[in-house]
Amino acid sequence: MGPCLVLLNHPNGLLDPLAAAALLDRRMGWLAKATLWRLAPLRPFLTAFKAIPVTRPKDGGATRESIQQCFRKVHEVLAEGGSVALFPEGVSHTGADLAPLKTGAARIALSYEGPLSIVPAGLVYGDRSTFRHSVLLRLGAPIAWGDLAALGSEPAAVGELTARIRAALLPLTLHDGNVRCLALAQEVAWLLAEGPGSRGNLEVLRDRVRVLVPHLASLAPEALADLESQIHAAQALLRAKGLRPDQVGHPYPGAEVRRWLPGALLRLTTAALLSPAVLVAWPAYRLIGWVAAHFTDEGDQVATLKLLGGLLLFPLWAVVLAVLVGLRLGWGAALLPPLALLAAGLGLPMLERAAEDLQAIRGFLRRRDPAVPELLEVRRQLIEAFPELGRS
């Protein structure tokens, strides 16, 4: 593939490079704001990610020389045939639309002397504030920019390439400038989901949202308001009944239930056996959630705070409990709390599956609820109103 710039949207703080690095095939360098190096716990991660510091004007201290030095380091990686990933928005955010793109990505490309691919990539999260949520990384076709290369870093070329980057990113993400229609499109897409919550098919979700937004934008204001009321009423019914959209109308055939039952019983039994370990971990887990909720009101920073809080608080909690147990029961028993925390961590996938099993039981018990026909009618009307969704 050769030298490559990978350009991503930035909806979820430090989780974005972690998720993208896990999903991309190539090891690459990352552009990161210089202020991250002030946080000692992050420095090992920055080294592992081969991060290149960039001093942003908003953080103070940015000079022409510091920016040129950053560009030179990126060019050195590219000259060796490597890749560098960066977030051209320059800031993580929860905005519906892409933030105005900085010109750095375009200037890096236009000032590089050599062949270079510019690849847009979109990140879509199922639930970005929930630990172990699902995430979709969608790569787009390389951006055509050969006609601009000869112009170098002239302002007109930089502006045009930045506009092309934005146009290439939008269809890969769930961003759009029409905030109202985007929000409603996502609600409709989730209401028609075939899978559970944040573990639904995010590719299908993204495709449906991209199809829905222009259709919703073309509706008359009265029709759009009626649709919003209908969707919000259906969501309220689902919440009241404790159902997921994919459970509504599901027939639960006997063969399916019989295949599911042995595994569900095993998972629920294992979850019960792990409950003492979960209770040991619970205070630290709740404290991390409380800190994340009270120290930021920015949705894109919640998962970052939870990650950093977990890296700090869980080892500290293990040490505190080990000392207390050792003083109370003898130092031979001091290993029990760390082992319990380890068991809770290793058993987390099983606990999540057990929670899904409980939700499946709830759906089975509510399969004949009087609200089901009404919810099915809403689904039918949506598919009838937007037949394109059946092909997305």
Secondary structure, DSSP 8 states (H G I E B T S, - for coil): --SEEEEE--SSTTHHHHHHHHH-SS--EEEEEGGGGGSGGGHHHHHHTTEEEE--GGGS---HHHHHHHHHHHHHHHHTT-EEEE-TT-S----SS-----SHHHHHHHT--S--EEEEEEEEES-TTSTT--EEEEE------HHHHTTTT-HHHHHHHHHHHHHHHGGGSS--S-HHHHHHHHHHHHHT-SS-GGGS-HHHHHHHHHHHHHHHHTS-HHHHHHHHHHHHHHHHHHHHHT--GGGTT----HHHHHHHHHHHHHHHHHHHHHHHHHHHHHHHHHHHHHHHHHS---GGGHHHHHHHHHHHHHHHHHHHHHHHHHHHH-GGGTTHHHHHHHHHHHTHHHHHHHHHHHHHHHHHHTTT-THHHHHHHHHHHHHHH-GGGGG-
